[in-house]
Amino acid sequence: MSMEKSVSDRKGIDPMLVLGKAVDMGISVNGGDFPLGALPMKMQRIVREANDCYGYPVDYLAGAMLVAVGLGIGNTHFARLKGKWDESAILFMALVGRPGACKSHPLNFAIRPFTELDGKATRAYVKECEEYERQRELPMKERTDPHPVVPVCKRFLISDATPEAMLLIHSQNLRGILMWNDELAGWFKNFNRYNKGSDEEYWLKLFNANPSFSDRKGVKNSVYISRPFISVVGTIQNGILNELAQGSRTSNGFIDRLLFVMPGNQDKQPWSDREPSFDIEAAWADIIGRLVAMPYETDDDGNIVAGILSFSPEAKSRLYEWQRQNTEECNREECDALKGVYNKFDFHAIRFCLIMQIARWACGEADKSEIELVSVENAISLVDYFKTTATRVQGIIRELSLSELQRAVMSALPDEFTTEQGVEIAADNSMPERTFKDFIRRFTGIHFQKIRHGVYGKI
C-alpha cells in the first residue's frame, strides 16, 4: 500500500505527512532517494542546507543522522509492541558508495556532537586522574576523601577495541555506545582477530541486545551488561561489498541486520559558493544535546530503567497492517538472500518508530508519551528505502561473485525472455540447461524478476 493511500484512507490527514511526501518528491527529482520527508522539519532543514552548501549527499547525511539519534536515545527509551516485546534504537548501518562519493564528511558531521562530548569527557577524565593520583600520594588524614574512587571516562564512541575492552567501555556508559569506523571493512575484517571464537555470533547477540559478559584472562574485573546498546556505523565501497558477504556472514543472518545507505546517483558534485543561511552545526548539536540531556532512573544494580513508549491504537493498527504486507512479500520472495533481509525489517520497523517519535520530540514536533501514527508512517517510508538499497547491495554482491560464464549469459539475454529462450541462449554460451535454471532461481529478485509464469526480465 502506498503512503498516499494509507494516509488518505484515514480521518484527519496529518499535514506533516503531506508536506513530507512533497519533500520526498523534490529530493527524488534532484537525484536523492532517501525519504527526507520522514525526518522532523529541523533535521530536514539541516540536511538540505548541508547538501546545498557543502554537497553532502542527502542519503548519507540523513542515514547517519538516524544512527546518531538512536545513540542519543540509547537505553533511555524502548518501544513496546506488546507484552514484554521491547525494541531499542540499535542500528547497524553502512554508507555504501564509490570512492569519492562523499561518504565520510556527512558521517563525520552527524557524529560530531558525540566526538565533542567525548573530547570534553576525556579532558575531565585526565584532570580527575591527576587528582586521584595526588590524593593517593597524600597521607590518609590529609586526603579530602580517605578512599578516592578510581575515575572513569564516560564515552559514546569507539573505533577499534577487543570485545572485552568494548564491554568495559560500555559498562562506564550504560546509556549506550557506537562502534564508528570510517572504513567499515576494518570492522568485519577484524572479526576473530583477538580470539578464536565467533565475533559474528557475538555481534548478532549485541544487535538483539542480549545480555553480555566478559571474564576472560587479562580483564581485571568481570563485566556484565544486562541490556547492551551498541550501534555500528561506517562507510564501505561498492567494490568490496562481496567481502562483507564472505564466510558465514550470509548464512547466519549477519548481513541481513545491516542497513545500507546507497544513493542512486553517486556522481561527484561541483563545489557550491553558497554559504549556510544558519549555523547547521549548532542546530544539529542542539538536537543531539536535548537527547543526551534526557534524564533516566537506575535500579538497585545501577542499570538504566528505560522509559517505555507504547503505540497509540491507530499507530499499532497501521504497524500491524504493514507487517502483514511485509509477511506476504517475504513469502512471495524467491531469493533467499532478500527473504532473510525482509524478515529483519519487522524489527527495524519498530526501531525506526522509536527513533522517529523521539526525534520529533527533540525537534519540538511531538511529545514522547507514546508512538503516534505519524511516526509509524515515517518509519514505513524508511523501511521502503532500506528495502530498495538492500536489493541494490545484494545485486552488487551477486554481480561481483558472478563467473565469466554467468556474465556472458546475462549479457546475451534480452531484457525480457521466456525460460525456453533463456535455455537456448545459455546453450549457445555453453551453459547447460540445469545450470541455467539454477542460475535464474538463485538470482531472481537480484538480477532477474519473474514477470509471469515462464517469463522473466532483467533488473
BADOTOR-317513 format. One record per residue (C-alpha): residue in three letters; z, y, x. Coordinates in steps of 0.1 Angstrom, whole numbers, plus 5000, padded with zeros to 4 digits. Each point is the difference from the previous one (the first is absolute). Layout:
N
AlaZYX ...
END
This chain:
459
Met500050005000 Ser499050345014 Met502550285004 Glu498250204974 Lys500449744973 Ser503549905009 Val501150374998 Ser498050104969 Asp501249704980 Arg503650145002 Lys501550284981 Gly500750325019 Ile497550005029 Asp501850125031 Pro498250315014 Met500949895036 Leu498149684995 Val496950184988 Leu500350255029 Gly500549725024 Lys496849824988 Ala498150325004 Val501350035036 Asp499049655008 Met496450064987 Gly499850315023 Ile501349805030 Ser497449724993 Val497250255000 Asn501250145033 Gly500149655017 Gly503649914995 Asp501049684982 Phe503850034997 Pro501250094965 Leu501650335011 Gly500750094964 Ala502749735000 Leu502250205023 Pro502250294989 Met498350345001 Lys502050125030 Met498849705020 Gln496450044988 Arg500050375012 Ile501249895034 Val497449735003 Arg497250234988 Glu501050285024 Ala500349765030 Asn496649864991 Asp498350344996 Cys501650165031 Tyr500649725025 Gly497549744988 Tyr502649744993 Pro498449734978 Val501650004966 Asp500449624999 Tyr501949985034 Leu502450294993 Ala500749904964 Gly500549645009 Ala502450085028 Met501950234977 Leu500749714977 Val501749825029 Ala501950315010 Val501350054964 Gly501049634999 Leu501950045032 Gly501750314986 Ile501149794970 Gly501149705021 Asn502849804985 Thr501350294979 His498049904969 Phe498449694986 Ala497649944971 Arg501349744975 Leu497549824978 Lys502549774983 Gly503249815007 Lys500650015038 Trp496450045009 Asp500250315022 Glu497350135023 Ser500550265028 Ala497450235015 Ile499149785030 Leu496350035009 Phe498049845028 Met496950235005 Ala497050015024 Leu497750305003 Val496649845008 Gly497150195015 Arg497550025028 Pro500950175033 Gly500150374995 Ala500549984962 Cys503150225003 Lys502749754991 Ser502850105023 His500350374992 Pro500649954963 Leu502549725007 Asn501950215025 Phe500150294974 Ala501549774973 Ile502649865024 Arg500950335018 Pro503050084978 Phe501649685011 Thr499150055037 Glu501850334998 Leu503049844983 Asp500149735026 Gly499850275028 Lys502950194985 Ala502049684996 Thr499349905036 Arg501150335014 Ala503249984980 Tyr500549645012 Val499750105036 Lys502750264996 Glu502249764981 Cys499649745028 Glu501050265026 Glu503150094980 Tyr500849634995 Glu499949945038 Arg502050315006 Gln502749884976 Arg500149665015 Glu500750145034 Leu503050204988 Pro503549854999 Met500949864966 Lys502450284992 Glu497450275008 Arg497349864977 Thr499050174968 Asp499549654986 Pro502049725017 His497349764991 Pro496650185000 Val497349834980 Val496849905018 Pro497250244989 Val496949874982 Cys496650164997 Lys498850004964 Arg496349975003 Phe497249964975 Leu497149905023 Ile499449715024 Ser496849915019 Asp500649705022 Ala503249794998 Thr501149644999 Pro501149874966 Glu503650015013 Ala499750365012 Met498350104967 Leu502849864979 Leu502550185022 Ile498350334994 His499749924963 Ser503849934999 Gln500650355012 Asn497850144972 Leu500349774970 Arg498050244979 Gly496849875017 Ile497750025030 Leu496350015006 Met498049805026 Trp497550265011 Asn497149895022 Asp497250245006 Glu498049695010 Leu501049734976 Ala498449735021 Gly502950045024 Trp502449904972 Phe498449674990 Lys498849915035 Asn503750015011 Phe500949744974 Asn502049725017 Arg500050205032 Tyr503850005003 Asn500749654986 Lys498349684991 Gly500750034963 Ser497750134973 Asp500150384998 Glu497549994972 Glu502549814978 Tyr502750245011 Trp497950304988 Leu499249824967 Lys503849984994 Leu500350375008 Phe497350094976 Asn501949824973 Ala503350185011 Asn501649665006 Pro503450005019 Ser499550015037 Phe502449935029 Ser500049985037 Asp502449825023 Arg497949885029 Lys501150005036 Gly499950345015 Val501050184969 Lys503550145004 Asn501049984963 Ser498549804971 Val498150224976 Tyr499649914963 Ile498150224975 Ser500149884964 Arg497150214988 Pro497750125028 Phe497650294996 Ile497449995027 Ser496550144992 Val497049995023 Val497150245006 Gly497450055027 Thr496250025006 Ile497549745008 Gln496350005008 Asn497449824979 Gly498849795029 Ile503349835006 Leu501049924964 Asn499049645006 Glu502849975025 Leu502550104972 Ala498849704980 Gln500349755029 Gly502449705002 Ser502149954969 Arg500050364989 Thr497549924973 Ser501449674988 Asn503650114999 Gly499350314979 Phe500950255028 Ile496750194997 Asp500350014962 Arg503050225003 Leu498250275020 Leu498750314982 Phe496850135015 Val499050365000 Met496250025006 Pro497850294990 Gly496549934990 Asn498850295021 Gln501349985036 Asp497550245016 Lys501450265025 Gln500350344983 Pro499350345016 Trp502950245006 Ser500950254974 Asp501150355009 Arg502050034968 Glu503850075004 Pro502549834977 Ser501050224971 Phe503649885002 Asp502249825025 Ile499149644993 Glu502349865026 Ala503050184985 Ala499049914965 Trp499849635010 Ala503350025019 Asp501650144969 Ile498949714979 Ile501249745025 Gly503250205005 Arg500849984964 Leu499549625001 Val502149955031 Ala502850224985 Met500449774970 Pro503649894998 Tyr501049644997 Glu503149794997 Thr501149705021 Asp502049694992 Asp503049865018 Asp497849855026 Gly498150325007 Asn496849894983 Ile498150264980 Val500449984962 Ala496550084988 Gly499350204969 Ile498149794975 Leu496950154983 Ser499049794969 Phe496850064982 Ser499750204968 Pro498749784971 Glu496550145001 Ala499949985038 Lys501149644999 Ser497449914973 Arg497250165021 Leu501149825031 Tyr500149664982 Glu496550084986 Trp498750075035 Gln501649685013 Arg498349794974 Gln496750155010 Asn500749945037 Thr500949644992 Glu496749954982 Glu498250155030 Cys501849775024 Asn499249694979 Arg496350104999 Glu499850085037 Glu498249725019 Cys500850135035 Asp503449865011 Ala500550295024 Leu499750264973 Lys502049794975 Gly502950015025 Val499750385004 Tyr499950064962 Asn503149794994 Lys502050225023 Phe499150314980 Asp502549904974 Phe502650105025 His498250305014 Ala499550144965 Ile503850014994 Arg500650155034 Phe497450274993 Cys501650074967 Leu503350075018 Ile498350215027 Met498150214974 Gln503050074979 Ile502250115029 Ala497250205015 Arg499550184967 Trp503850085001 Ala499850125036 Cys497250234990 Gly501850144969 Glu497849834974 Ala502449744986 Asp503649875001 Lys500949665015 Ser501949854971 Glu497349754992 Ile496449925008 Glu497650174976 Leu496649924987 Val498350265022 Ser501449835031 Val498749664988 Glu496550144993 Asn500050165035 Ala501249685016 Ile497249814983 Ser497550255014 Leu501449925035 Val499749634994 Asp496450044990 Tyr499350195032 Phe501749745022 Lys498349714983 Thr496750175009 Thr501050055036 Ala501349645002 Thr496649884990 Arg498350215026 Val502449885027 Gln499549634990 Gly496250075002 Ile500350145035 Ile502249715012 Arg497649744986 Glu497050185014 Leu501650025034 Ser500549624998 Leu496549924988 Ser497949775022 Glu496550105011 Leu498649754974 Gln502150154972 Arg498950355010 Ala496349895000 Val500349854966 Met501850304985 Ser497350235014 Ala497249784985 Leu501549994965 Pro498950254975 Asp502550234982 Glu499949764971 Phe499249635001 Thr500449674983 Thr501749705016 Glu496749835003 Gln498450305017 Gly502950025023 Val499849635010 Glu496350055008 Ile500650305022 Ala502949835017 Ala497849705007 Asp497450235016 Asn502850115023 Ser501149645008 Met503250024978 Pro500649684980 Glu500450034962 Arg503649895000 Thr500950255028 Phe498250284981 Lys501949934967 Asp503349995019 Phe499050335017 Ile499450164966 Arg503349864986 Arg502150125029 Phe498550355000 Thr499850074963 Gly502050324994 Ile499550105036 His496250005007 Phe498749864968 Gln500850054963 Lys499349764972 Ile497850174975 Arg499749714976 His499849625002 Gly497849915029 Val499250365009 Tyr501650205028 Gly499650355015 Lys500850135035 Ile502850265001 
END
